[in-house]
Amino acid sequence: MTYYGVTGLDQDGRAPESVIEECQNAMARIRAILATHDLVPEDITHLAYMIPDSSVFASCQRIVAEVLGPARPALTLRVKPGFDTPGQRLEFNFIASP
């Protein structure tokens, strides 16, 4: 399965105050999406980050590593200067298979 455009926006569609919270929200969404397909984070084979600058990657990487556990998917880091939602700092795409 391939999934695009996972964000960490709040329920109201706004960017959270911190990048940590935004990343945690996005990882929770990824877990929920995987669960609907009877998959787990360890089934992710490729994870792509879209971020405006490297500071977001550094802040979020620990959270991503915790969610993925022992899995070591291929990672792609793409710099995206801006998003449609003001204040948004990240977006994920992923590929997963059992």
C-alpha positions as CSV (number, residue, x, y, z in Angstrom):
1,M,0.0,0.0,0.0
2,T,1.2,3.5,-0.8
3,Y,-0.2,6.5,1.2
4,Y,0.5,10.2,0.5
5,G,0.0,13.4,2.4
6,V,0.0,12.4,6.1
7,T,0.1,15.5,8.2
8,G,0.3,16.3,11.9
9,L,-2.3,19.0,11.8
10,D,-4.8,19.3,14.7
11,Q,-8.4,18.1,14.4
12,D,-9.3,21.6,13.4
13,G,-6.8,21.6,10.5
14,R,-4.3,23.9,12.2
15,A,-0.6,23.4,12.8
16,P,0.2,22.6,16.4
17,E,2.4,25.0,18.4
18,S,5.4,22.6,18.4
19,V,7.0,20.5,15.7
20,I,7.2,17.7,18.3
21,E,3.4,17.7,18.6
22,E,3.0,17.9,14.9
23,C,5.3,14.9,14.4
24,Q,3.5,12.9,17.1
25,N,0.1,13.6,15.5
26,A,1.4,12.5,12.1
27,M,2.9,9.3,13.5
28,A,-0.5,8.6,15.3
29,R,-2.2,9.0,11.9
30,I,0.2,6.7,10.2
31,R,-0.4,4.0,12.9
32,A,-4.2,4.4,12.4
33,I,-3.9,4.2,8.6
34,L,-1.8,1.1,8.9
35,A,-4.2,-0.5,11.4
36,T,-7.1,-0.2,8.9
37,H,-5.0,-2.4,6.6
38,D,-3.9,-4.9,9.3
39,L,-0.4,-3.5,9.1
40,V,2.0,-2.1,11.8
41,P,4.8,0.5,11.6
42,E,7.3,-2.3,11.2
43,D,5.6,-3.0,7.8
44,I,6.7,0.4,6.4
45,T,9.3,-0.2,3.7
46,H,9.8,3.4,2.6
47,L,9.1,6.7,4.5
48,A,9.4,10.1,2.8
49,Y,9.6,13.3,4.8
50,M,8.6,16.6,3.3
51,I,10.0,19.4,5.4
52,P,10.9,23.1,5.0
53,D,14.3,22.8,6.6
54,S,16.6,20.4,8.3
55,S,15.7,21.5,11.9
56,V,12.3,19.8,11.5
57,F,14.0,16.5,10.6
58,A,16.3,16.7,13.7
59,S,13.3,17.4,16.0
60,C,11.1,14.7,14.6
61,Q,13.6,11.9,13.9
62,R,13.6,10.5,17.5
63,I,9.8,10.2,17.4
64,V,9.9,8.5,14.0
65,A,12.5,6.0,15.3
66,E,10.4,5.2,18.3
67,V,7.3,4.5,16.2
68,L,9.2,2.4,13.7
69,G,10.9,0.3,16.4
70,P,13.3,-2.2,14.9
71,A,12.1,-1.5,11.3
72,R,14.6,0.4,9.1
73,P,12.7,1.5,6.0
74,A,14.3,3.4,3.2
75,L,14.0,7.1,4.0
76,T,13.7,10.0,1.7
77,L,14.1,13.6,2.8
78,R,12.6,16.3,0.6
79,V,12.8,20.0,1.2
80,K,9.5,21.6,0.5
81,P,9.7,25.4,1.0
82,G,6.0,25.7,1.9
83,F,2.7,23.9,2.6
84,D,-0.8,25.0,1.9
85,T,-1.7,25.3,5.6
86,P,0.0,28.2,7.4
87,G,2.5,27.0,10.0
88,Q,2.6,23.4,8.7
89,R,6.1,22.0,9.1
90,L,6.0,18.4,7.8
91,E,4.2,15.8,5.7
92,F,4.8,12.1,5.2
93,N,4.4,9.6,2.4
94,F,4.9,6.0,3.0
95,I,4.9,2.5,1.4
96,A,4.0,-0.5,3.6
97,S,3.6,-4.2,2.9
98,P,3.1,-7.2,5.1
